[in-house]
């Protein structure tokens, strides 16, 4: 069950914002094997001057098409799987016309004890939900 934050520079249409969100989710479904309806996304839009994303010394420029993505998920996936996530997201966003220079992704890992889906309960810990299998 990933929780995904997507930060965008303001200016896209509602349709384009939804296409970005759908592309990110489809990549996670494909690579991580999560159920299609296991979807938790927060999408925020920011004024251009409120987003700073330099190239970290890699020698490329970013544009206002920048998409910054944080995937919060349970620990346990190997480096190869994480690389597949990065590649799948970049590929799907590329199909929308978003260049690889404008795709910034971070994966943040935690444990089953770090999630509550409501009512102040840690559903994975108390057994209300099975801990998802990892691919």
N, C-alpha and C positions, 0 to 999 in steps of 0.2 A: 504494500500500500504506500506508494510514494505520495508525498505532498509536493506539489510543484509551484514554484513562484516564477512568474514570467514578467520581466520588466521591459518596457518598450518606450521609445521616444514617441511622444504624442504626435498624432497626425495621420494614423492609419484609419481606414474605414472600419466600421463594426465587423463587416464581412472579413476583412483582412486580419483583424485581431482574432476572430474565431478560427480562421484558417491556420494561424500560427499555433493557437492552443490545440487544435485538432491534430496538427502535424506532430507536435511534441508528444501528445498522448499516444498517438499511433506508434511512434518510435518506441515508447516505453512498453506498450502492449507487445509489440513484435520482439523486442530484445529481452525484456524481463519476464515475459509470459504472464503478466498480470491480467486479470479479467477486464474486459472492455468497460464494464460499469464501475470499475475501481478507479474513479477519477476525482481527484481533489486538486484544483488549480486556483491560484490567486493571480490575477492579472492586474498589473499596475502600469499606468502611463505617466510619463514625466516630461516636463519641458526639456528641450535639448540641453540647456545649460545646467540641468540638474542630474545629468548622466555623464560621468567621466569614466572613460574606458580606453586607456592608452594601450599601446601594442606590446608592452612589457619587454621591449627590445627585440621583437621579432621582425620589425621592418615593414609593417603594413599600416594602413590607415583604416579607421572605422568610419562609418557614415551614420546618418540618422535612421538607417534601416536596422540599427543594432538591436539584437534580441539577447537579453541576459537571462539565463535560466538557472535556477537552483532546484535540484532534485533532492528532497529529504527522504531517505529510505533506510530500511534496516541494514545493519552491517552484515557482511558475509559474501558479497559478490567480489569476484576476483578482478584483477586488472584488465584482463581480456574482455570481460563482460562490460566493464566501464568504458573501455575503448569502443566497443560496439555501440553503446548508448550514444557516445559523442558522435560517432560516424553516422548513425541512423538519424539523429536529430539534425545534423548539418545537411545530410542528403535530402531529408524531407523539407527542410526550410529552403534549401537550394532550389527545389522544384517550385517554390513560391516566389523565386527571384531574389532571395536573400543570400548574399554572398557569404562564403566561409569566413571572411574577415569580420563579418558582423554577427557571428554566432559564438557566444560566450557561455559555457556551461560549467557548473560546479555541482559535484555530488557530495552531499553531507550525510554521513551515516550515523545511525543510532541503534538502539535495541528495542525489543518488544515492550520493555518497561517504560519507554519514553513516549508512548501514545495513549491518548484518551479520546474517544470518539463522541463523548457526551456523558452527561450525568455524573461527572467527577469520578468515573471508573476507568481503570486501565484494563480494557476489555481483553487484550491479549494475555495479561497476567492472571486475571481472575477466571479465564476460560470462557468468557462470552463469545470470543472469536478465536478460531484457530490461528496460530502464527503462520503467516504465509510461507510457502516454500520459495526458495530462491533458485533462480536459474543462473 
